[in-house]
Each structure stands twice: as C-alpha cells, then as structure tokens.
C-alpha cells in the first residue's frame, strides 16, 4: 500500500510540476514571445501533454501510460536538463515519471509474490 501511495504521489507531483514549469516557460519567460506559435505548440506536445498524461496515469495506476509518458517527454527533457536555469527541472520531472513507473511495477510484482507464496 505504501508503494502505491508513493507511485501516485511521485507521478502526480511530477506531472503538475511539469505543467507549472511549462506555463512559466511559455507565458512568464522574458526570453520567449507569446506571439510565436511554433515554440508554444512544440513544447505543448512534448512537455505539457505528457505531464497531463502522467497525472492521469498516476491517479489511475496505469503503469504502461506512465512509461509512455517518460519516453515521450525524454528527448526534450534531456535537452532542458543540460541547460542552465530553472527549466532544467524538466529533466528531473521526466525522471520522476520513470521512478513512478518503477514504483508501479514494484507494486504489481509485490502483489504477485504475495499470491504465489500464499498457502492454499
């Protein structure tokens, strides 16, 4: 039960954090222009949508969707991870998706182990 709560907390926290970072990056960043559509759209599809999916996947305990979220956000998150500034946190949130997935997987494994060792 504790592993399940940790997986949910990690996934939801990472998803919401990524959404907040995306809003800051696109609307409160002095180096970006709101009038430019392309950076807004590309970061929406590569960072915001995976964050929303991660939040839903964590709340519903769908480990496959959490893995998809990690793989989907990984390329751009790695790019931001290697840049200085607050947006390097996108890399940390992406790895938090992976950690949440691993907790979900461990939860599933521990349930199967308990059933195998249960007396008949």
N, C-alpha and C positions, 0 to 999 in steps of 0.2 A: 504494500500500500504506500509505503514511503517513497519507493522508486517511482511509482505512478505520479504522485504529487510533485516530485522533483522534475520529472519529464514535462508535466503540464506547466509548471512554473517557469522552467527554463525556456520552453518553446513560446509561451505567451509573452514573457518578458522580452525575449529576443525579437519577436515579431512586432510588438508595439514600439520597442526602441528603434527598430529599423524604419518604421513608418514615421516616427517623430523626426529621426535624422533626415529622412527624405524630404519632409516638409521644410525643415531648416535649410537643407541644401538648395532647394529649388525656389523658396519664397523669401528667405531671410539672409541669403548669402550675398554679400556686397559684390562678389565677383561674377555672379550669374545674372542673366537678364530674363525677366519673365516673358518678354516678347519673343524670345527664341523658343520655337516649338520642339525642335529635334532633341535637345538635351533633356527637356522635360519628359518627352514621350519615351525616350530610350531608358532613362533611369526609372520611369514609372513601371515599364515592363520588366526591367531587370532587378529592381530593388523593392519597389512598393508592392507589386503583386505577389512576389514570393513571401514577403513579410505578412501579407494578409492570409495567404495560404498556410503559412507556418502557424499563425494564431488559430486558425480553424482546425488544422491538423492536430495541434496540441490539445485543444479543447475536446476533440472527438477521439483522441488517441489513435489516429491513423498513421502508423509508422511509415508506410510507403509514401504518403504525401509529404511527410517531413523529410525523407530522403530526397524526393524530387525537389523540394524547396531548397535544400542545401546545394544540390548540383546545379540548379537553375541560377542561384544567386552567386555561386562561387567565382566565376570569371571576373565580374565587375567588383565584387567584394575584395578579391585578391589585389586588384589594381588599386583600390582605395586604401587597402591595408599598407601598401608600400608608399603612400603619400603622407607628407606631414599634415597635421591638423586633426580636427575633430572627426572628419569623415573617415579616418582610419578605423573608427568604431564599426563601420560596415563589415569589415573583415572579422571582427570579434563576434558580431551578431550572426554572421554566417556560420562560424564555427560553433556557436551556441545552438544553431539548428542541428548540426551534426551531433552534439552532445545530447540534445533532447532525443534525437533518433536512437542513439545508443542506449539511453535510459529506457526508452520504449521497448527496444529489442531485449534488453536485460529483463524487463518486467515480464515479457512474454516467455522468455527462457525460464525464469524462476517459477512461473505457473506450471509449465510443462514438467519441470523437475519435481515439483511437489506432487503432481499427479502420477508420475512414474514410480515414485518411492512410496506411494500410499498403499497401505495394506488393503487386500480385497475383502 
